[in-house]
Amino acid sequence: MTSALVLIDLMPRIIALPLAPHSGEEVLRRSRRLAEVFRANDRPVALVRVERPNVTEQPPGSDLVDGLVEEGDIVVVKRTIGAFHETDLHDQLRRRDVTTLVLAGLVTTMGVESTARAASDHGYELEFVADAMSGLAADEHDFTIEKIFPRFGMVRNTDAYVALGH
């Protein structure tokens, strides 16, 4: 079984939003830490960003945060809320024999949850890093972390996840 870290929408324009209960900067810091652990253990890191369809130019801050992508990472550009629809994410993960996805990023109830539901439909085991994601409202994030995600997989915080040596 191989696990991959999937980081959703860590883009300057989304990190700058008024997020709760964790700031975009806190989520980014924890996501970087998780990525370091995955890379150190030769496990895949997938970074997903969104582009608005049917526009000639993307809004400022639409690239992934500088320095986040490293050589060997999977980079996916999505044009919908979730990371699987009309992207090659599933193919990239299967080529690396990935069976478990560890999800983090922004926004909990949008890109992360949509990706999680599609990943489950594709047969992946799921794990969630609760403090390495955040929502547009704290109560939405908390509800999803406490009620929805446990139905799909294990929910942990960054420190607990890193302590496992993943």
Residue, then its C-alpha position, 0 to 999 in steps of 0.5 A: m500500500t502506498s500513500a500520497l499526500v494531496l494538497i488542494d488549492l494552496m494558491p496565494r489568492i485562496i490562502a489570503l481569504p478570511l479562513a477559519p478556524h485556521s488561517g491560510e498561512e497556518v494551513l500552508r505551513r502545516s502542508r509544507r511540513l507534511a510534504e517534507v515528511f512524504r518526500a523524505n519517505d519517498r511517497p508521492v506529493a500531489l499539488v492541485r490548483v484551480e483555473r477558472p474555465n473560459v477566461t483569457e487570463q487567470p486572476p492574480g495569485s492563481d499559481l501554487v505558492d512559490g517554492l511549494v512544488e519540488e521535482g518529482d511532485i505531481v501537479v494537477v490543474k483542475r477546472t472544477i471544484g474537485a481534483f479528479h474530474e477531467t484531470d489526470l490525477h487518478d492515472q498519475l496516482r495509479r502509475r505510482d501504485v497509490t491506494t491511500l490519499v492523505l488530504a489537506g488544503l483549501v477549502t475544507t467544504m469545497g475542494v477538499e471535500s469534493t476531492a475526497r468524495a471522488a477519491s472514495d468513488h475511485g476506491y482510494e482509502l482516505e485520511f484527513v489532516a484536520d489542521a492542515m485545511s480550513g474553511l470559509a467558516a469555522d462551523e462549516h469546517d468543524f462539522t465536516i471534520e467531525k461528522i463527514f470526514p470520519r465516514f470516509g476515513m481517519v482524521r488526525n492533526t499534523d503533529a499526530y500524523v507526522a508522529l506516525g512517521h508517514 
